[in-house]
Amino acid sequence: MNLVSDAFIKEFQPGKTDLTTSVGICRVFDSDTIGQPPKPHLTSALWDTGSSNCMITRALAESLELHPIKKVPVAHHEGLSYSNVYLMAIYVTKRYYFFVELTETNAPSDNFEIIIGMDVISKGDFALTSKNNRITFSFRLPSSTHIDFTKEV
């Protein structure tokens, strides 16, 4: 992982029920060997604090011709199944990337192809506000301070 600071802020329409942003993904790389990182594939991601790990849709994994590094058991509403896992670089901001294991999901969605789970969210500062019915989502990497709204009350 690189040690650069970066952040984003995104405003959503009132009534929006999911937090989606653009992310980039590419195969893992050694920046010392190749110099510039490969150009990432841009796609939409759902930020999900209820998900322990990042996920990728089967459709995106197939379209990028990814090869799994392993299979893992996944518990879900229908029971237990085994899913492919892919090791990828994921850019959650324009300059900050993680090497992350993405578990394949069959969940169909027209709104996103990646799920950002707590394995990534917990590395940064995550804030959601809704002043004047304007929903604003902001994320900063790496985490640099504790956010404590009780000090402002």
N, C-alpha and C positions, 0 to 999 in steps of 0.2 A: 504494500500500500504506500502511496506517496504521502508526503507530509506537507501538503499545501492546504491553506485555509480557503474555504469557499462557502457560499450560501445561496439560497434562492428564496423568493417570496412569490406566492401565487394567490390571486383573488378569485373566488368562485361566486357564481350567481346565487342569490337567496334560494333556499330549498334544495341545494345540491347535497346529495347524501353520500357521495364517495369522493375521496381525495385522490385525484389522478394528476400525474405530471409526466413530462417527457423524460426518458432516460436513454442512455446508450449502452449497448452490450457488445462485447467482442470476445474472441478467444483469449485466454490468459497469455501473457507475454513477459519477456524479460527486458525491461527498458534499458538495462546496462548493455545488453547485446544488440538490440535492434535500434536503439536511439529513440526515435519517435514511436509512440504507441500506435497500433493499427487504428484506422478510422472505425468508430463504433457504428453499429446498426441502431438507428433511432426508433423508439417505439414508446407506447404509453404504458405507464405503471400505476397500479393501485397501491397506495400506502395503507397497510393493514396492521394495526397494533395488536390484533387478535391472532396474527400469524407468527409463529415462532421463527420461521425461516422464509427466505425468499423463494419464489416459485416462478416457473415459466410455463406457458401453455404448450401443450403437445403440438399444436399447429405451428407455433413459432419455432420450436425446437426442430421440427421436421423441415420447415422452410429454410432454416439456416444450416441444415444437414449436420446437426450436432451429434456427437458420439458420447454416450453416457460413460461416466467413470465408475458408477456402481448403481445398485438398486437399494432402496430403503423401504421399510414398512411404513405405511401412512394410514392413520386412523381417520375416518370420516363418517358422515351420517349413514352410509351404507355398510359400514363395517371396516374391515382391514384389507388393504391391497398393497402391492409393491409398485413403486414408481421409480423411473429413471432419475438420476442426478447428474447434472452437468457442471463442470467447473468453468466459470466465465469471469471476465472482468465486467463490472457494471459501474457506469458513470451515473451517479445520482445528482451531480451538479456538472457544470461544464468542465471543471478541472479536477474533480476529485473522484477517484475510482477505488473500488474494492475488488479483490479476488474473492468470489463467493460461490458456494454450492447452491445451484438452483434446482429445486425438486420439481419434476414435471407434474402438471395438473391437467385433468380433463375438463375442468370447469370452463364452459364456453362463455365468452364475453365479447361484446362488440366495443367495450370501452377500454380494455387493457389487455396486454399480453404478458406482463410481468407483475408479480406481487412483491412489494418491498415489505419484508417482515422485520421482526424485532432484532434479528441478527445484524441488520444494518441500522435501523432506527435508533437502537441503543448506543450507537457510536457517536451520535451527534446531539444537537439541541433541537427539539421538536416543539413547535408552538402553533396553536390554533386559536384564533380569536374570531369574534362575531359581532363587533361593535357596529351599531346602526344597521343591523341586518346585512352587513358585508362580511362574508366569511373569508378570512385570510389565513393562509398556511405558510409557515416559514420554517426552514431547516438550515442548520449550520454545521459544518464539519471542519475540524474535529470539534467536539464539545469543548467550550471554553469557559462556561460559567453555569452556576445553578440559576434557574429561573424560579423566582418565588413571588407569586402574586400576592401572598398574604402580607408582604411588606408594603404593598401599595394600598391596602384597604384601610 
